[in-house]
Amino acid sequence: MATAPEGIKSVKNWIDLLLPLFLTGLLIALCVQLLLPFVGLLLWTIILAICFNPLQDKLLAKGWKPGRAATLLGALIVAVILVPTVIAAMNAASGIPTLVSSIQDGTAHVRPPPPALESLPGVGPKLHAAWAQAASDFPAFIKQYGTQVKELSRWLLTQAGGILMAVLALILAVILAAVALAYAASLRAFFAAVFARLTGSDQQGRHLMDIIAATVKSVANGVIGVAFVQALLVGIGFFVGGVPGAGLLSLAAFFLGIVQFPVLIVTLPAIAWAWSAMETTPAIIFTVWSLVSGVSDAVLKPMLIGHGLEVPMPIILLGVIGGVMAFGLVGLFIGAVILAVGYVLFYEWLGKPVAGTEGVAPTVKTK
């Protein structure tokens, strides 16, 4: 008879332990589900706020009020980042439906393939033959490869929608970043409390905060910043020169810059087009501008990267590819940053800090 009350008491203890855990887990799961669609936007906002926070601190040190400083920085982000990106993205997105329409009705104009294509081993002859058929008799090409053309058209339209959504996300991220900068002190204190709770130490929590902020600024400036400035210079030449598909080519240059591929892959075909479509003097000017901007990363990297934090190139590449797969075009901006942060924190957890994370905020060096 004495065992029954003990059993009931044990069950009650288990209920008292598990029920709060279950309700807490349920609340966390619901919160995560609600915030999941906005993860990319929030990450982009955090990255922008971290990158521009040093400028915010300098303005505050000169006596600016937080609201005015945040407004000025918001305008700077709009002028330097938002406007060029929106122009290139909208140009690229608006050209895709026209391209798809011309492909579907068979009126698209395809230039003859370069002779060197046929000499490529393996797929070269087949690719050259298909390209030549498309250039000489596009309706027959559409009829023969109808299924593949439909799939390509569907993919292009999907990408156009993704570009428009990325533009909307960037606009919202800029607005939220300006708001975050206005409340930078409060947000810094909040995250310091969170990290202190996670690590069990105020000092360790602030150390992790400093590492995360330094890594974000390093990758954003040294990799994405270099690629963005280079793509901006290349894009100016494309738009001023009236190069067909200037928006798409600018985005391609940005992607190539992030993954450390030569942007000349994009600029050299544009130069070839310029000599076939422009007068001699404009073609010379366009060629010089495109060549200089195409190799400008050689000057920009020492200025923005320097020495210090070493992030292996595969981390950047996997971050870009994985970011695009997870978040669409938005991931092109945030993927490399997030994976680099994870890489640095992982080595911090192993007790082998990445070179450059001690003391002064580091710069990034891909290898």
Secondary structure, DSSP 4 states (H G I P E B T S, - for coil): --HHHHHHHHHHHHHHHHHHHHHHHHHHHHHHHHHGGGHHHHHHHHHHHHHHHHHHHHHHHTT--HHHHHHHHHHHHIIIIIHHHHHHHHHHHHHHHHHHHHHHTT----PPPPGGGGGSTTTHHHHHHHHHHHHH-HHHHHHHTHHHHHHHHHHHHHHHHHHHHHHHHHHHHHHHHHHHHHTHHHHHHHHHHHHHHHHT-HHHHHHHHHHHHHHHHHHIIIIIIHHHHHHHHHHHHHHHHT-TTHHHHHHHHHHHHHTT--THHHHHHHHHHHHHHS-HHHHHHHHHHHHHHHTTHHHHHHHHT-SSEEE-HHHHHHHHHHHHHHHGGGHHHHHHHHHHHHHHHHHHHTT-PPTT-SSSPP-EEE-
